[in-house]
Amino acid sequence: LPLLQDEAAIEQAAKDRAKRREVSLATWNVRNLSKSKPDVNLKKIVMIISHFDFVALQEIRDVIVVQKLKDLLGETWQTSVSDPIGTDGRKERYAFVWRSNRISLVGDAHLLVDVGNKFVREPYMGFFRASNFDFVIVTIHVVFGDTLAGRRSEIGHLDQVLRLIKERAHDENDLIICGDFNMPPNDVGWDLDGWMPVINPPTTTTVGDVSLYDNFWLSIEHT
């Protein structure tokens, strides 16, 4: 995505998407984003977020910084922030950020109950509506850990997560899972039959262009 530097151009692009009945989604691990981040950095983050209609964020450290982002984005934006997740020594949150004139949250976003403690950071989900398009989006920050085994264990359980979400969403077929998976989509640990990644190698998504960890997975049949 080429980044626009002019606010008017960004808003015009958003209006053009609305006319085409398109919605632009993004996922972003913002790496330890907290209230201590200087405003000059927050404004750069806001500039990037504003290129989209919906952004799922990972590695949020506190609620205050999300409120700061919302204030900078303006009154046409809304946010939802998860409860803290992670280990006792390292807690973080997820956040959803969206244009409220294009997208609405149906009910409340919430963390999924992690039966069996399969995830260090349990996934966060929300049911959204954009005009006549309803969709469920789930974001996750898969553990990095010391070995591949821990990461592969978590991504190997994502099929169970998707089955649970389908049950809770009353058979809504437009399910989207996104986030920082800490694994490329071609790793042997994936077990998502019927699903496909949006981004594939050799494209990379991390700082330094070294890894393809951030991604979206969609249903091949429905979404």
Secondary structure as GFF3:
##gff-version 3
##sequence-region A 1 223
A	DSSP	alpha_helix	7	19	.	.	.	ID=ss1
A	DSSP	beta_strand	25	33	.	.	.	ID=ss2
A	DSSP	alpha_helix	39	49	.	.	.	ID=ss3
A	DSSP	beta_strand	54	60	.	.	.	ID=ss4
A	DSSP	alpha_helix	63	73	.	.	.	ID=ss5
A	DSSP	beta_strand	77	81	.	.	.	ID=ss6
A	DSSP	beta_strand	85	87	.	.	.	ID=ss7
A	DSSP	beta_strand	90	99	.	.	.	ID=ss8
A	DSSP	beta_strand	104	111	.	.	.	ID=ss9
A	DSSP	beta_strand	124	130	.	.	.	ID=ss10
A	DSSP	beta_strand	133	141	.	.	.	ID=ss11
A	DSSP	alpha_helix	148	156	.	.	.	ID=ss12
A	DSSP	alpha_helix	158	168	.	.	.	ID=ss13
A	DSSP	beta_strand	175	180	.	.	.	ID=ss14
A	DSSP	beta_strand	195	197	.	.	.	ID=ss15
A	DSSP	beta_strand	214	219	.	.	.	ID=ss16
###
